[in-house]
Amino acid sequence: MPEVAPWAIHLVAGAWGAIWGSFGNVVIVRLPEKRSIVRPASHCPECKKEIRWYDNIPIASWILLRGRCRHCGWHIPLHYPLVEAGSALLAVMVVRRLLAPGPDDLTVFLSSFFVQFAFLWALLVLSVIDLRTMLLPDAITLPGVILGLAFVLLTEPGKVLEHALASAGAYLAILLLFVLLYRLVAKREGMGMGDAKLHAMIGAMLGWKGVLFSLVGGAALGLVLNLPVLLAGKASRPEGEAPSIFRTQLPFGPMLSLAAFLFFFWGERILGLYYSLVDRIVVSFMR
């Protein structure tokens, strides 16, 4: 790679991420409504005025406008700057991860950055969409599966079959355990097929370990983060029914995505700590 100051690489990566975060907000709002993500140009949902370029600078414009439309004063939702900042942070984190071993091939570095960032960006956008609408659009998850397998084929061709099987197994795990079995036990729909396709995308990119980690970790995170909601009875449920773990409707996509994010950056370290803890427990039990 050419001699470029690390701070400059991080700055460019952050700007790139913020720009894609801004586009991510368009996807978050329009894709679930089956509207074009290209046309019309960015505009205020309230007054329909087109947003000028100087009011569409990621993060900065929201701060300068104090979170309101310049024309009508409509309150711009907080997820706009948060998605932009989160996307910028993801880009910087990917760069730091790739720079750690000191890559010397610019082509490999850039291709790895673009694909890995695209994967994490998709997890972020899908999580916000799921939280807002309880949907996980195929337009993101299915291309994500193809992109993940193509990346593995180009970088580690010997592992592409393993990742393809992991992707298929991830899909079937959600389908059998959380869709069909849940329907049989609870007598109603549980997770949607969007969760299965998201899990397949994770498997294509992260392989078997990522599949198992995201499934177990996502379930654990879901229990921890959603338990207060369940106990308080604030989760959505049919009118007139008492709160029930089988009657609540809570998005699982963000939990899967968060677990996949944790595995992507720190999975081996977390697994190492887990195995170490299990070994200590076993040794203490056998004494």
C-alpha positions as CSV (number, residue, x, y, z in Angstrom):
1,M,0.0,0.0,0.0
2,P,1.2,3.5,-0.6
3,E,2.5,5.5,2.3
4,V,-0.5,7.3,3.7
5,A,-0.9,8.6,7.2
6,P,-3.2,6.4,9.2
7,W,-5.3,9.4,10.4
8,A,-6.0,10.3,6.7
9,I,-7.2,6.7,6.0
10,H,-9.4,6.8,9.0
11,L,-10.8,10.2,8.0
12,V,-11.6,9.1,4.5
13,A,-13.2,5.9,5.8
14,G,-15.3,7.9,8.3
15,A,-16.5,10.3,5.6
16,W,-17.3,7.3,3.3
17,G,-19.3,5.6,6.1
18,A,-21.2,8.8,6.9
19,I,-22.2,9.2,3.2
20,W,-23.5,5.7,3.1
21,G,-25.2,6.2,6.4
22,S,-27.1,9.1,4.8
23,F,-28.1,6.8,1.9
24,G,-29.0,4.2,4.5
25,N,-31.6,6.6,6.0
26,V,-33.2,6.8,2.5
27,V,-33.3,3.0,2.3
28,I,-34.7,2.7,5.9
29,V,-37.6,5.0,5.1
30,R,-38.4,4.1,1.5
31,L,-37.7,0.4,1.0
32,P,-40.4,-0.9,3.4
33,E,-42.9,1.3,1.6
34,K,-41.7,-0.1,-1.8
35,R,-40.8,3.3,-3.0
36,S,-37.8,4.1,-5.2
37,I,-34.6,4.8,-3.3
38,V,-33.3,6.9,-6.2
39,R,-36.1,9.2,-7.1
40,P,-37.4,11.7,-6.2
41,A,-34.4,13.4,-4.6
42,S,-34.2,13.8,-0.8
43,H,-37.1,16.0,0.4
44,C,-38.9,16.8,3.6
45,P,-41.7,14.3,4.3
46,E,-43.8,17.0,5.8
47,C,-43.6,20.0,3.4
48,K,-42.2,18.0,0.4
49,K,-39.5,20.7,-0.2
50,E,-36.3,19.3,-1.8
51,I,-33.4,19.2,0.6
52,R,-30.5,21.3,-0.7
53,W,-26.9,19.8,-0.6
54,Y,-25.8,22.1,2.2
55,D,-28.7,20.8,4.3
56,N,-27.9,17.2,3.5
57,I,-24.4,16.9,4.9
58,P,-24.3,13.8,7.1
59,I,-24.4,14.5,10.8
60,A,-23.3,18.2,10.5
61,S,-26.5,19.4,8.8
62,W,-28.7,17.8,11.5
63,I,-26.7,19.6,14.2
64,L,-26.7,22.9,12.4
65,L,-30.4,22.8,11.7
66,R,-31.0,21.7,15.3
67,G,-32.9,18.6,14.1
68,R,-35.6,20.5,12.1
69,C,-36.5,21.2,8.5
70,R,-35.3,24.6,7.3
71,H,-38.6,25.3,5.6
72,C,-41.4,24.0,7.8
73,G,-39.7,23.2,11.1
74,W,-40.6,19.5,10.9
75,H,-38.7,17.5,13.6
76,I,-36.1,15.3,11.9
77,P,-36.1,11.9,13.7
78,L,-33.0,11.1,15.7
79,H,-32.3,7.9,13.8
80,Y,-31.0,10.1,10.9
81,P,-27.8,11.3,12.6
82,L,-27.5,8.1,14.6
83,V,-27.4,5.9,11.5
84,E,-25.0,8.3,9.8
85,A,-22.7,8.4,12.8
86,G,-23.0,4.6,13.3
87,S,-22.1,4.0,9.7
88,A,-19.1,6.2,9.9
89,L,-18.0,4.4,13.0
90,L,-18.4,1.0,11.3
91,A,-16.2,2.2,8.4
92,V,-13.4,3.3,10.8
93,M,-13.6,0.1,12.7
94,V,-13.3,-2.0,9.6
95,V,-10.2,0.1,8.5
96,R,-8.6,-0.4,11.9
97,R,-9.3,-4.2,11.7
98,L,-7.7,-4.4,8.2
99,L,-4.7,-2.2,9.1
100,A,-3.8,-4.2,12.2
101,P,-2.0,-7.0,10.3
102,G,-0.4,-4.4,8.0
103,P,-1.7,-5.4,4.5
104,D,0.6,-4.6,1.6
105,D,-1.8,-5.1,-1.3
106,L,-4.0,-2.1,-2.0
107,T,-6.5,-4.2,-4.1
108,V,-7.0,-6.7,-1.4
109,F,-7.3,-4.0,1.2
110,L,-9.9,-2.0,-0.7
111,S,-12.0,-5.0,-1.8
112,S,-12.0,-6.4,1.8
113,F,-13.0,-3.0,3.1
114,F,-15.9,-2.5,0.7
115,V,-17.3,-6.0,1.3
116,Q,-16.9,-6.0,5.0
117,F,-18.3,-2.5,5.4
118,A,-21.2,-3.4,3.1
119,F,-22.0,-6.4,5.4
120,L,-22.0,-4.3,8.6
121,W,-23.9,-1.5,6.9
122,A,-26.6,-4.0,5.9
123,L,-26.8,-5.2,9.5
124,L,-27.2,-1.6,10.7
125,V,-29.9,-0.7,8.1
126,L,-31.8,-3.9,8.5
127,S,-31.8,-3.5,12.3
128,V,-33.3,0.0,12.1
129,I,-35.9,-1.1,9.5
130,D,-36.9,-4.1,11.7
131,L,-37.2,-1.9,14.8
132,R,-39.5,0.6,12.8
133,T,-41.6,-1.8,10.8
134,M,-41.0,-5.4,11.9
135,L,-39.7,-6.1,8.3
136,L,-36.4,-7.4,6.9
137,P,-36.5,-6.7,3.2
138,D,-35.3,-9.4,0.8
139,A,-33.7,-6.6,-1.3
140,I,-30.9,-6.4,1.3
141,T,-30.7,-9.9,2.7
142,L,-30.6,-11.9,-0.5
143,P,-27.9,-9.8,-2.2
144,G,-26.1,-10.0,1.1
145,V,-26.0,-13.8,0.9
146,I,-24.6,-13.6,-2.7
147,L,-22.0,-11.0,-1.8
148,G,-20.8,-13.0,1.2
149,L,-20.3,-16.2,-0.7
150,A,-18.7,-14.4,-3.6
151,F,-16.3,-12.7,-1.2
152,V,-15.3,-16.0,0.4
153,L,-14.9,-17.6,-3.1
154,L,-12.4,-14.9,-4.1
155,T,-10.5,-14.7,-0.8
156,E,-10.7,-18.3,0.5
157,P,-12.0,-20.5,-2.2
158,G,-11.4,-23.6,-0.2
159,K,-14.0,-22.5,2.4
160,V,-16.8,-21.4,0.0
161,L,-18.7,-24.8,0.3
162,E,-18.5,-24.5,4.1
163,H,-19.9,-21.0,4.1
164,A,-22.6,-22.1,1.6
165,L,-23.7,-24.9,3.9
166,A,-23.5,-22.6,6.9
167,S,-25.8,-20.1,5.1
168,A,-28.3,-22.9,4.3
169,G,-28.1,-24.3,7.8
170,A,-28.7,-20.8,9.3
171,Y,-31.8,-20.4,7.2
172,L,-33.1,-23.9,8.2
173,A,-32.3,-23.3,11.9
174,I,-34.6,-20.3,12.0
175,L,-37.2,-21.9,9.8
176,L,-37.5,-25.1,11.8
177,L,-36.9,-23.8,15.4
178,F,-38.4,-20.4,15.4
179,V,-41.0,-20.4,12.6
180,L,-42.5,-23.9,12.3
181,L,-41.9,-25.1,15.9
182,Y,-43.0,-21.8,17.4
183,R,-46.2,-22.0,15.2
184,L,-46.8,-25.5,16.5
185,V,-46.3,-24.7,20.2
186,A,-47.8,-21.1,20.4
187,K,-50.5,-21.7,17.8
188,R,-49.5,-18.4,16.0
189,E,-46.8,-16.9,13.9
190,G,-43.5,-16.3,15.6
191,M,-40.5,-15.0,13.6
192,G,-40.9,-14.2,10.0
193,M,-38.9,-15.6,7.1
194,G,-36.9,-12.3,7.0
195,D,-35.1,-13.4,10.1
196,A,-34.2,-16.7,8.4
197,K,-32.8,-14.8,5.4
198,L,-30.9,-12.4,7.6
199,H,-29.4,-15.4,9.4
200,A,-28.5,-16.9,6.0
201,M,-26.6,-13.7,5.1
202,I,-24.7,-13.9,8.4
203,G,-23.8,-17.5,7.7
204,A,-22.6,-16.7,4.1
205,M,-20.2,-14.1,5.5
206,L,-19.1,-15.5,8.9
207,G,-19.5,-19.3,8.5
208,W,-20.6,-21.9,11.0
209,K,-19.1,-20.2,14.1
210,G,-20.8,-16.9,13.1
211,V,-24.1,-18.8,12.7
212,L,-24.0,-20.4,16.1
213,F,-22.7,-17.4,17.8
214,S,-25.3,-15.1,16.3
215,L,-28.2,-17.5,17.1
216,V,-27.2,-18.2,20.7
217,G,-25.9,-14.7,21.3
218,G,-28.9,-13.1,19.6
219,A,-31.3,-15.1,21.8
220,A,-29.4,-14.2,24.9
221,L,-29.2,-10.5,24.0
222,G,-32.9,-10.6,23.1
223,L,-33.8,-12.0,26.5
224,V,-31.6,-9.5,28.4
225,L,-32.7,-6.4,26.4
226,N,-36.4,-7.4,26.1
227,L,-37.1,-8.9,29.5
228,P,-37.8,-5.5,31.1
229,V,-40.3,-4.8,28.2
230,L,-42.0,-8.1,28.7
231,L,-42.2,-7.7,32.5
232,A,-43.6,-4.2,32.1
233,G,-46.2,-5.5,29.6
234,K,-45.3,-2.9,27.1
235,A,-44.6,-5.2,24.2
236,S,-47.2,-5.2,21.5
237,R,-49.9,-7.9,21.8
238,P,-53.5,-8.5,20.8
239,E,-55.8,-6.1,22.6
240,G,-57.2,-7.5,25.8
241,E,-54.7,-10.3,26.2
242,A,-52.3,-10.6,29.2
243,P,-48.5,-10.2,28.5
244,S,-47.1,-13.6,27.5
245,I,-43.7,-14.6,26.1
246,F,-45.6,-16.4,23.4
247,R,-47.8,-13.5,22.6
248,T,-45.3,-10.7,22.3
249,Q,-44.1,-9.3,19.0
250,L,-40.5,-8.1,19.3
251,P,-38.0,-7.8,16.5
252,F,-35.3,-10.4,16.5
253,G,-33.3,-9.0,13.6
254,P,-31.5,-6.4,15.7
255,M,-30.4,-9.1,18.1
256,L,-29.1,-11.3,15.4
257,S,-27.3,-8.3,13.8
258,L,-25.7,-7.2,17.1
259,A,-24.5,-10.7,17.9
260,A,-23.0,-10.9,14.3
261,F,-21.3,-7.5,14.8
262,L,-19.8,-8.7,18.1
263,F,-18.6,-11.9,16.4
264,F,-17.1,-10.1,13.4
265,F,-14.8,-8.0,15.6
266,W,-14.3,-9.9,18.8
267,G,-15.8,-13.4,18.2
268,E,-12.6,-15.4,18.7
269,R,-11.7,-13.5,21.9
270,I,-15.2,-14.0,23.3
271,L,-15.2,-17.7,22.5
272,G,-11.7,-18.0,24.1
273,L,-13.0,-16.4,27.3
274,Y,-16.0,-18.7,27.2
275,Y,-13.9,-21.8,26.8
276,S,-11.6,-20.7,29.5
277,L,-14.5,-20.1,31.9
278,V,-16.0,-23.5,31.1
279,D,-12.6,-25.2,31.7
280,R,-12.4,-23.5,35.1
281,I,-15.9,-24.6,36.1
282,V,-15.2,-28.2,35.0
283,V,-11.9,-28.3,36.9
284,S,-13.5,-26.8,40.0
285,F,-16.4,-29.3,39.8
286,M,-14.1,-32.3,39.5
287,R,-12.0,-31.4,42.5
